[in-house]
Amino acid sequence: MALLLNHYLNKKIMMKKLIKITGLIIVVLALAVAVLEMSSSYLVTKNIHEDAPVVTKLQIVIDAPIDKLWKVFADVNRWPQWQKEIPGSKINGPFKAGTSFDWKTHGLTIHSTFHTVESNAKVGWSGPAFGSFAIHNWYFIKQGNKTVVKVEESMEGWLVWLLSGQFQSVNRGSLIYWLKALKVASEQ
């Protein structure tokens, strides 16, 4: 009986130590993430960062005049109606450089700011999200009654660096989806 009680007490002591060690590891990881988030600073530019761990460049031809396409794209509050990967978006002022907007995608809420808005030609924005910072640029090029849309994006940050392959894959898939959704919405 004493041996069994001793075994039980040793197991209980080991379990308490394991819980304390696990708790300590969680606290250390949380502090490391907090330090990374607070110490991260990103160079905000109008151009994507070609040396970022994730860079995506794509284009599509849309069978719609540029002004029709622009009207669809410039209505940020209505993005969720045609871009189902964005369940929410709200612009915080007029559609112009310097205006911010809040949007949701892939489980993240992102606060971005337009750095460029040139009617019927170019839109660009940047913004941070947990462990990352992205710069998006969209170009609209008239081609007769059609429009060529080019998009480029760079992503960087400690989390992007750690998971660059996954971020590259998700980013590419998301931008392909966005271009196709824009095509469908603009060609209606």
C-alpha positions in Angstrom: 0.0 0.0 0.0 2.8 2.4 0.9 4.5 1.6 -2.4 1.3 2.4 -4.3 0.8 5.6 -2.4 4.4 6.6 -3.0 4.0 5.9 -6.8 0.8 8.0 -6.9 2.5 10.9 -5.1 5.5 10.8 -7.4 3.1 10.8 -10.4 1.3 13.8 -9.0 4.5 15.7 -8.4 5.7 14.9 -12.0 2.4 16.1 -13.4 2.6 19.4 -11.4 6.2 19.9 -12.8 5.0 19.2 -16.3 2.2 21.7 -16.0 4.6 24.4 -14.6 7.1 23.8 -17.4 4.4 23.9 -20.0 3.0 27.1 -18.5 6.5 28.6 -18.5 7.0 27.7 -22.2 3.7 29.3 -23.1 4.6 32.5 -21.2 8.1 32.6 -22.8 6.5 32.1 -26.3 3.9 34.8 -25.7 6.5 37.2 -24.5 8.7 36.5 -27.6 5.7 37.1 -29.9 4.8 40.3 -28.0 8.4 41.6 -28.4 8.4 40.6 -32.1 5.2 42.5 -32.7 6.2 45.6 -30.7 9.7 45.8 -32.3 8.6 45.2 -35.9 8.8 48.2 -38.1 8.1 48.1 -41.8 9.2 50.4 -44.6 5.9 51.8 -46.0 6.5 52.5 -49.7 4.3 52.8 -52.8 6.2 50.0 -54.4 6.2 46.4 -53.3 9.3 45.1 -51.7 10.9 42.8 -54.2 13.1 41.2 -51.6 10.2 40.3 -49.2 9.8 36.6 -48.4 6.5 36.6 -50.3 6.0 38.3 -53.7 3.1 37.6 -56.0 2.5 39.2 -59.4 -0.6 38.2 -61.5 -2.8 39.6 -64.3 -6.0 39.0 -66.1 -7.9 40.4 -69.0 -11.5 41.4 -68.2 -14.1 41.9 -70.9 -15.4 45.2 -69.6 -14.5 48.8 -70.1 -12.2 50.3 -67.6 -14.7 52.7 -66.1 -17.2 49.9 -65.3 -14.4 47.8 -63.7 -13.2 50.8 -61.7 -16.7 51.5 -60.4 -16.8 47.9 -59.0 -13.3 48.0 -57.5 -13.5 51.5 -56.0 -16.6 50.6 -54.0 -14.7 49.2 -51.0 -17.8 48.8 -48.8 -19.3 46.4 -51.4 -16.2 44.1 -51.9 -17.9 41.3 -49.8 -20.8 41.2 -52.3 -18.5 40.0 -55.1 -15.3 38.9 -53.3 -16.4 36.1 -51.0 -13.0 35.8 -49.3 -13.6 39.2 -47.9 -16.6 38.8 -45.5 -16.3 42.5 -44.4 -14.8 45.8 -45.6 -15.4 49.4 -44.6 -13.7 52.5 -46.0 -13.1 55.3 -43.5 -13.6 58.2 -45.8 -13.4 59.0 -49.5 -11.7 56.7 -51.9 -8.4 58.6 -52.2 -4.7 58.3 -51.1 -4.4 58.7 -47.3 -7.8 57.1 -46.5 -7.8 54.0 -44.4 -10.1 51.0 -44.6 -10.8 48.0 -42.5 -11.3 44.6 -44.0 -11.4 40.9 -43.1 -9.8 38.0 -45.0 -8.7 34.5 -44.0 -9.7 35.1 -40.4 -7.7 38.3 -40.1 -9.0 41.8 -39.5 -6.7 44.2 -41.4 -6.4 48.0 -41.2 -4.9 49.3 -44.4 -4.3 52.7 -45.9 -4.4 53.7 -49.5 -1.1 55.1 -50.7 -2.2 55.6 -54.3 -5.5 56.2 -56.0 -5.3 57.2 -59.6 -8.8 57.1 -61.2 -9.1 54.3 -63.8 -5.4 53.5 -63.5 -3.9 52.5 -60.2 -4.8 51.6 -56.6 -2.3 50.8 -53.9 -2.5 50.2 -50.2 -0.5 48.8 -47.3 -1.1 47.6 -43.8 0.0 45.3 -41.0 -1.6 42.2 -39.7 -0.4 39.8 -37.0 3.2 39.0 -37.8 3.0 40.5 -41.2 3.0 43.6 -43.4 1.7 43.7 -47.0 1.8 46.2 -49.9 -0.8 45.7 -52.6 -0.7 47.5 -56.0 -3.4 47.1 -58.6 -3.0 48.5 -62.2 -5.9 48.9 -64.7 -4.9 49.2 -68.3 -7.4 50.0 -71.0 -7.2 47.7 -74.0 -10.0 48.7 -76.4 -13.3 47.7 -74.6 -11.4 45.3 -72.3 -9.2 46.0 -69.3 -6.0 44.3 -68.3 -5.7 44.1 -64.5 -2.3 43.6 -63.0 -1.9 43.0 -59.3 1.3 42.7 -57.3 1.8 42.1 -53.6 4.7 41.7 -51.2 4.4 40.3 -47.7 7.0 40.4 -44.9 7.3 40.1 -41.2 8.5 37.6 -38.6 5.5 35.2 -39.2 5.7 35.5 -43.0 9.5 34.7 -42.7 8.8 31.6 -40.6 6.0 30.3 -42.8 6.9 31.8 -46.2 5.9 28.8 -48.3 2.4 28.7 -46.8 2.0 32.4 -47.1 3.1 32.3 -50.7 0.6 29.6 -51.6 -2.3 31.2 -49.8 -1.5 34.7 -51.2 -1.2 33.4 -54.7 -4.5 31.5 -54.4 -6.2 34.5 -52.9 -5.1 36.9 -55.6 -6.2 34.5 -58.3 -9.6 34.2 -56.7 -9.8 38.0 -56.3 -9.0 38.6 -60.0 -11.5 36.0 -61.1 -14.2 37.4 -58.8 -13.5 40.9 -60.2 -13.8 39.6 -63.7 -17.2 38.0 -63.0 -18.5 41.1 -61.2 -17.3 43.5 -63.9 -18.5 41.5 -66.9 -22.1 41.3 -65.7 
